[in-house]
Amino acid sequence: MSFPEPNESSQENTNKELAAQKDQILKQILTPEARMRLNNIKMVKSEFSDLVEQYLIGMATQGKISGQLTDDQLKQILLSIQQPKRDFKINRV
């Protein structure tokens, strides 16, 4: 039998607390529609949504966000963060 180490449970608790704090901040700075859009993105591209969440929380802690961001404002932020797609053109000779 293997027993979990004490550090694992404290690390889990810390991760849960950080996630709860992150959710609380996002609830304060995003409208319900914007949060729904971010949750939809999280289901498809979790890495990208984590990047967006970090960006939004950073802007909020710096005081660059006044009030709540609407869905349209979040769309603009998503477009600015998203990396441009590469186009490949093949010329046949």
TORTI-860408 format. One record per residue (C-alpha): residue in three letters; x negated, y negated, z negated. Coordinates in Angstrom, 1 decimal. Each point is the difference from the previous one (the first is absolute). Layout:
TORTI-860408
> residuo;east;north;up
> ALA;X;Y;Z
...
END
This chain:
TORTI-860408
> residuo;east;north;up
> MET;0.0;0.0;0.0
> SER;-1.2;-3.5;0.8
> PHE;1.1;-2.9;-2.0
> PRO;0.1;-3.6;1.4
> GLU;-2.7;-2.2;-1.2
> PRO;1.0;-3.0;-2.1
> ASN;-1.4;-2.4;2.5
> GLU;2.3;1.2;2.7
> SER;3.2;-0.9;-1.9
> SER;-1.3;-3.4;-1.0
> GLN;-1.0;-0.7;3.7
> GLU;3.4;1.1;1.1
> ASN;1.6;-2.4;-2.5
> THR;-2.3;-2.8;1.2
> ASN;1.0;0.6;3.6
> LYS;3.7;0.0;-0.9
> GLU;-0.4;-3.3;-1.8
> LEU;-1.9;-1.6;2.9
> ALA;2.7;1.2;2.4
> ALA;2.7;-1.4;-2.3
> GLN;-1.8;-3.3;-0.1
> LYS;-0.4;-0.1;3.7
> ASP;3.7;0.8;0.6
> GLN;1.0;-2.8;-2.5
> ILE;-2.1;-2.6;1.8
> LEU;1.4;1.1;3.4
> LYS;3.5;-0.3;-1.3
> GLN;-0.8;-3.6;-1.0
> ILE;-1.5;-1.1;3.2
> LEU;2.1;1.9;2.6
> THR;3.7;-0.1;0.8
> PRO;1.9;3.3;0.0
> GLU;0.0;0.2;3.8
> ALA;-3.8;-0.6;0.1
> ARG;-0.6;2.7;-2.7
> MET;2.2;2.4;2.0
> ARG;-2.2;-0.7;3.1
> LEU;-3.2;0.6;-2.0
> ASN;1.4;3.2;-1.4
> ASN;0.8;1.2;3.5
> ILE;-3.5;-0.8;1.1
> LYS;-1.3;1.9;-3.0
> MET;1.8;3.2;1.2
> VAL;-1.7;-0.2;3.4
> LYS;-3.4;-1.6;-0.6
> SER;-0.8;0.1;-3.7
> GLU;-3.6;-1.4;0.5
> PHE;1.3;-3.0;1.9
> SER;2.7;-0.7;-2.6
> ASP;-2.6;0.2;-2.8
> LEU;-2.1;-2.5;1.8
> VAL;3.0;-2.3;0.4
> GLU;1.0;0.3;-3.6
> GLN;-3.6;-0.8;-1.1
> TYR;0.1;-3.1;2.3
> LEU;3.3;-1.2;-1.4
> ILE;-1.0;0.5;-3.6
> GLY;-3.2;-1.8;0.6
> MET;1.8;-2.9;1.5
> ALA;2.5;-0.1;-2.8
> THR;-2.7;0.0;-2.7
> GLN;-1.8;-2.8;1.8
> GLY;3.2;-2.0;0.0
> LYS;0.3;-0.1;3.8
> ILE;3.5;1.4;0.0
> SER;2.7;-2.3;-1.2
> GLY;3.4;1.6;-0.5
> GLN;1.0;3.3;1.6
> LEU;-1.1;1.1;3.4
> THR;2.8;0.8;2.4
> ASP;0.1;2.9;2.4
> ASP;-1.0;-2.3;2.9
> GLN;-2.9;-1.4;-1.9
> LEU;-1.2;3.6;-0.8
> LYS;0.3;0.8;3.7
> GLN;-2.3;-2.8;0.8
> ILE;-2.5;1.1;-2.6
> LEU;0.2;3.6;1.3
> LEU;-0.7;-1.2;3.6
> SER;-3.0;-2.1;-1.2
> ILE;-1.5;2.9;-2.0
> GLN;0.6;2.7;2.6
> GLN;-3.0;0.8;2.1
> PRO;0.4;-0.6;3.7
> LYS;0.5;3.1;2.1
> ARG;-2.6;0.8;2.6
> ASP;1.0;0.3;3.6
> PHE;-1.8;2.3;2.2
> LYS;0.1;-0.5;3.7
> ILE;-1.2;2.8;2.3
> ASN;-1.0;-1.0;3.5
> ARG;-0.1;2.9;2.4
> VAL;-2.4;-0.2;2.9
END
